Amino acid sequence: MCLDLPCGHIGHNQLNRRQLLAGLASASALAGTAGCVATNAASGRDSFTGLQSIKDDIAEGRANHPKILKSFGGAYEDRRLAGYVQNIGLNLAKGTEYQQYPYRFTILNTQIVNAFALPGGFVYITRGLLALASSEAELAGVLSHELAHVTARHGAERRGAQQIAQLGLLLGAVGLQAAGLPSDLMQIGQTAAMAAIKGYSREHEFEADTLGVRYMSRAGYNVDAMVSFLGSLREHSMVEAQVLGLPRGKVDEFNIMSTHPRTVERVKQAQIQAQAAASGGGSGRWRRDEYLNHLDGMLFGDDPKQGVIRGQKFIHPDLRFEFQAPAGFHLRNSPARVEARHISGAAMIFDMAPSKGASTAAAYLRHVWAAKTQLHDLENIVVDGLQAATGWAEGRGQNGPVHMRALAIRQDRGRFYRFMYVSPLNQAGRWARPFRQSGLSFRRIGERAAANVRAQRLLVVPARPDDNIAGLARTLPYGQYNESWFRVLNDLAPKQPIRKDQRLKVIAG
């Protein structure tokens, strides 16, 4: 509820001996960075990677692998599908310039559509992205792009740029102080340095596309799949924006189009550049049927072990509870929390936390959760027979002042269920009743109700003469956007009919 940001300023313009020595040391270190520049075997560019070696890349990947699994719901437990993805990845990795990496390809158990890589050869792809792709070649295009980030050592290169920026800032800070210049000039330097670091993003993405096309071609895949899948990603982003109430074309922060900003034109340019030095042109395999055969039966949407979203309701069959979000809110589930957002800017966050010794819900709110916030109208209430407390406060969000209501419900002696409701301050009255109703909707469920919560599965079926999109799309969990989602899943343009010979992805359960 309360974020304390440390802030400071330069109080004196005179340097002491220690500061001067620190500045000289920084200058010396900055001047010596040229010795850490090396030619990358994949990109052919000279790049500065600080003091990080290949072994350091591998160690970093191994250290962060468990953290990635924890953040994204763990690995998807399907040996057949996991082995299929691993084999495709290893086949692509044979064509890379760095064979010393212990390449590892992991499916993350989340419906989020994304893929990324850690240094050292650790590549990740989500269940949500697998559902969206329609051929082995499209999957290979994604894996090749991530492999390229690894082999071009973009992670180490970014850290090298950060080291230079930090050394330069330190040296600049010393110089500015020595000259007696105002400290706010340092803020300009920091902003410029950060902008330079972030400026690598487009260059890295283009390079990853270029190298990715090379690896695809070497493995015998049709490189046109990289462009075709980018089209699917763009269509998905537009539908997702509609579901979230965002402007058309604006992508969600977790979406692959946000973390990998790319355009069709840039990918095509990468293809031309890569194909100039590669054979095969537009030939190569797609392997649609093989891919769909492996996708058949895969979990779709939320994993019941992590809780599921059904319309405006969130149900957790393992922990045996459910609650309702206000009408018009879009829910998103993650391993750590459930979030719901409204187009107006209002939001709801649910999670669970240890009591940290608090004996009552009111004490937990006042002394633990909101210890640094002034709560108003602290009230003891009962929710589904459980002790609870609620109170409100005002704060400042990214877009201005906000009204916050906190609700803590005691699960047992060790934990609390927590709801945080936030709205723009000028909308507090509008959301007061819906937020209260949402909090009071929390209830525990019995074994039978929990057992009735079934996982949804993606099935691959042949099209039949009497099939229609409205009927096939009705089992998707996106309400009025079901048909749009069905078209994206099955590469069908708006108003395009189902092809007679098409194998369709449908959702059951």
N, C-alpha and C positions, 0 to 999 in steps of 0.2 A: 504493500500500500504506500510505502514511503521510501523513496530512493534518495539516499544522501550522496551527493556528488562532491568529492573533495575539490576544493579550488584554492588557488594560491596566486601570489604575485611576487614580482621582484621588488624588494623593499629598498635596495641600495644600488647605487651605480658604481661603487668601488669594488674591485676584485681583491680577494685575499690570496695568499700564496697558494692555498690548496685549489682554489678555482682556476687560477692561472695554469697550474700544472695539469689540471683536468682538461683544460682547453688545449694545451699543447699536446697532450696524449691523444685527444680526439683528432687533432689535425694530423698527427703522425699515423694514426690508425686509418684515417680516411685516405691519406696519400698512399698507404700500402695496400689498398684493396685491389690494385691492378694485378697483383700477384695471384689473386684468387679467381681470375677470369680464365675460362676454359672453353674450348669449342665443343658444343654438344653434338654427339654422334648422330642424333636423329634430325635435329633442325638444321645443323650446319652453321648455326650462329655462335658467336662468342657471347657467353652469358656469365654473369657474376652470381655465384651461389654461396657467397660467404665462405665459411669454413666447412660447409656441409658436404660430406662425401656420400658415395653410393651406400655404404654401410650405414651411414646416419639416416639416409632416406628409409632404408629397410627398418631400422630400429624405431623410427618415428611412426611408420605405418603399423608395426606390431604393437606399439604402445597405445595407439589410438583406436585400433580395431575394436576392442571391447567397448569403448565409449560410443562408437558409432552404432554398434548392435543395441546397446541400451537405449540410445536416443531414438531409434527407429523400430522398436518393437521386436528386436532380435532377428535372427535369420529365419527365412521361410522354410519350414520343415517338410520338404518334399524331395526325397533323394533323387528321384527320376528327373525332375525338372532342374534341380540344383546341379546334378551331374551333366545334364544337357548344356546348361549355360556355362559351366566350368570348361567343358570340352571345346565349345565354340571359342571362348576366351583364350584358352591355351593355344588353339590352332592359330588364332590371330597373333598371339604373342610371339609365335615362332618367327614371324616376319619383322619383328622389332629389332632395333639396333642395340638394345641392352638386354642381353640374355641372363645377366647375373641377378636380376630381380626374381624373387619367388612369387610369381604371379598368382593371384587368388581372386576369384570372382564370386561374389556373394549376393544372393537375392534377399532383400530386406522385406520383412513382413509388414508392409504398410501400403495403403491404397494411394498414397501420394505419388504423383507421376514425376520421377526424378532419377538421376544417375550421377555419380561422382566418383572420384578416386582420391586415395591418400598416397603420399610418396611411398616408394618402395614396392609398388605393384599391387596394391590393394584396391580393387575395383568393385563398386556397388551399383546394383540396379534394383529398383523397387518392383513389387508385385503390380502396382498401378501402371508402371510403364510397360511391363510385359503384357498386360491386358490390352494396352493401346496399340502395340506393334502388331503387324499382320504377316510378317515373314521372318525367316531366319536372317535374311540379308539386312532387314531393318534393325534387328537386334544387333547384328554384327557391326552396323554403322555406329550405333550408340557405344558399344564396347570399344570399338576402334578409336572413337573420339576420346574416351576416357583413358585408354592406353596411351594415347598421344600426350595427354597432360602429364602422365607418369614419365614417359621416355624423354620428353622435352624438358623435364625437371622444372615444370612451372612453379611447383610449390617451393622448391629450394631457391629458384630465381626470385620469386616474390619476397622471400625472407631476406635474400641478399639486398634487394631494393630497400626493404625496411631498415636494414642495418645501415646502409648508406644514408638514408633519410634521417635516422636517429643520430648518427654521428655528425651529420651536417647541422642538425638542429642544435645539438649540444655545442658544437663549435660556434654556430651563429649566435647562440645565447650568450656565450662568453664574450664574443666580439661586440655584440650590441651593448652589453653591460659596460664593457671597457670604454666604449665610445660615449656612454652616458645617454644613449637613445632611449625613448620611452618603451616600456615593456610590451605595449600592445602591438608593436611591430613584430614581436615573436609570434603572435597569433597568425599574422599573415604568412610567415615562414612555415608554420605548422600546416596551415591550410594548403599551401602550394605543394609541400612535400607529400601530403596525403593524396592530393589530386594526382600527382605524378605516379604514385604507387597504384592507385585505382586505374590509371590510364593503361596499364598492361592488360586489362581484361579483354578488350576487343582484339588486341594483337595475339594474345594467347588462344582465344577462341578460334580465330582464323587459322592459326598455326595448327591447332588440334584438328580442325577439319581437314586441312591439307595432309597432315600425317595420317589421319584416320582413313582418308581415301586411299593412301598408299598401302596401308595395312590390309584394308578390305580387298584391294586389287590383288595383292600378293596371295591372299587366302582364297581367291577365286570367286568372290562375291560381286554382284552387280552394284557398282558404286552409285547408281541412280537411286538406290534405296535410301541413301542419306538424305536426299532432297525429298523423296516421297514421305518419309517419316517426319521430316520437319513440317510438312504440310499438315499431317495429322496432329502434331503438337500444337500448331497454330489454331486449328479448328477446335481442339480440346480446350485451349486457353480461352477462346472466345465463349464457349459454352460454360466453362467454369466461372468466367467473369459474370455471366448472366445469373448463374446459380448464387453467386456471392453478392449480387447486387452492385457489381462494379461496372464502370463504363466499358463498353465493348472494346476488346483489345488490351485492356489493362490486366496484367497477370498477377496472380497471388504470389506472396513472398516465398512460398515453398515450391512453387511450380518450376519445372526445369527451364522454362523460357525466361524466368527471372534470374536463376543462378547461372544460366548459360545463354546470355543475350546473343541471339544469332538471327540472321535473315536469310531468305531463300537466295537472294543475290550473292551474299557473301559465301554461302556454301557452294553455289555454282562456280564462283570464282575460284574457290579452293579446289574444286574438281578439275577445272581446266588446268590449273597450275600443277596439280598432282599427276594428272593423266599425261601431261607433256613428257613426264619422265617415267611413265609406267605403260605397260601393255594392257590390252583388254578393252579399252574404251568403254562403251556402254554394254559390253557383254558380261557374262558371269551369271552365277546362279542366284535365285531368289529363295527357293525352298519354302514355299508357302505351306504346303500340306504337312511337311515334316514339323514345321513350327506349330501349326494349329493342333496337330496330334499331341504334342507335348503340353500345350496350353489347356487342353480339354480336362475339365475337372478342377482347375485351379481355384483357390479361394478368391472371392471377389468382395471388395469393400472391406468393412471392418472384420477383424478376427474376434469372435465371441469371447475369447480369453482376455481380450483387452476392452471388452464392452462394445456395444453396437448402437448405431444411430438408426432409428426408425421414425421418419418424419421429424416431428419436433421433440421426440422422446429419446432419451439416452437410457439404455438398459445394460447393466453389468451382471450377467448370469452367474459368474464365479463369485463375485462379492455380494451378490443378491440385493441389489437396489436399483431404483430407477427414478428419473425426474424428468420434468418437461421444461423446455425452453419457451420463452414467449413467442407468440405468433410472428412470423416474418423473419425470425432469426435463423441464420445458417450455422449448423453445428459442425465442428471438426474435432475428431478424436485423435489423441496422441498418447503415447505411454505415460506421460507425466500429468496431463490435464485434458479437460474437455473445454473447448472454447466455442462461443456462439457470438455471431456479429450481425448487426442490422445495418441496412444501408444508411440509416440516419446517423451512424457513428456510435450508437449504443452497443454495449458488449457485455458478455457474461463469461466468467471463468470459474470452473469447478475443479477442485483437486482435493487431496487428502494430505494431512500433515500430522506429525507427532505432537502430543500435548505439551511436551517439555515441562511437565510438573504442574500444569494448571489444573486446579481441582474442579472448576466449573467452566461452563462455556463463556460466561461473562468475564471471568478472570483471564481466560485464554485470549479473548478479544482485546481486553484492556492492556494486558501485560506481556503478551507474546506476539500475536499476529499484528496488532496495531499499536505496538508499544511506543512508536515514535510519531503517532498520529493522534490528533485530538478528535475523539469520537463524540458524536452528539446523540442524545436520546437512546442511550444503551438500554436495551429491553430484553428481559428473560422471557422466552417463549418455549413452546413444546411443538416439535415437528415429528409426526408419526410416533408419538409416545417417547421420543428422545429429548433430552435436555438440550436446549439451544439458546442462542443469544444473537441479537442483531443491533447494529448501530450504523450511523452514516457520518460521512466527512466530505469535505470539499478539497480538491486538489487541482493540479494543473497537468493536462495531457499534452500530447504533441500538437493538437489543434486548438488549445485554449483551456479555460477552466472546466472542470468536470465535477459531477456529483457521484459519490461512491457509496454503495451500501454493502456492508459485510455481514455475512451470516455464517455462524459456526454451529455445527450440529455434532454433539458428542457421540462418537461411534462406540467407544469403550473407554477404559481408563487410560489407554495409551494413544488414541488418535482422534482426530476431528475431521468430519466432512466440511469442506469450506466452499462457500459461494461468494463471489465478488461480482457485483453488478455496477456497471459504469455507464454514465450517459453525459452528453454535453450539459453543462450547468443549466442552460436555458430550457432544457427538455426534462428536467427532473420531475416535474409534475406529470408529464405524459407517461413516464415509465414507472412511477411509484407503484401503482396497482399491479401491472403485469409482472414486475420484478417480485413483488411480495407473493403473488400467486405461484410463480415459478418456484420460489424457495419452499413454499408450503406443499408443493407437489411431490417433494422428495418422500419416498416410502421404500420400505424393505419388501422384498418379494419372496414367495415360498419356493420350495423345490420344484413343484409342478410348473409354475410360471417360468422359472429359470430354465427348466428342461425344454420348454417350448421355443426358446430362442435358438434358431437354427442359423448356421452359416450360409451365406449365399455362395454359389459356385458358378464359374464361367463354363458353359458347355458349348461345344462346337457341333452344330447340326446342319444337315443339308437343307437347302431351301426347298419348300414344297409349293405347288402351284397356287394353293389357296392362302399362302402366307401374306400378311400385311404388316407394315412397320408398327402401326399402333398396337396391334395385338402382341407382337413379339417384344415390344418395348415396355409393356405394362408392369413387368416384374422388376424393372430397374428402380433404385431407391431415390430418384431425383424428381419425382412429382411431375410438374408441368414441363420439365426439361428432359423427360425420359426419351422422347423420340429423337431429340437432338443428340443426346448421349449415344443412343443406339446407332445413329448414322456415323458418329465419330468412331465408335468401336469397330464398325464394319466397312469403313472407307466408302461411305455412300454420301455423295454430295447432296445438298438441299434439293428436294423434289426428284432425285434420282431413284428409280424403282429398284427393287431387289432383282438381281440377275438370276436367271433360271439355274445356272450351274454353280451358284455361290454357296460356299460353306459359311454359315453365320455363327457369330458369337451371341449367345443368349444367356440370360442370367436366371438361375433357378434357386429355390430354397426360401 
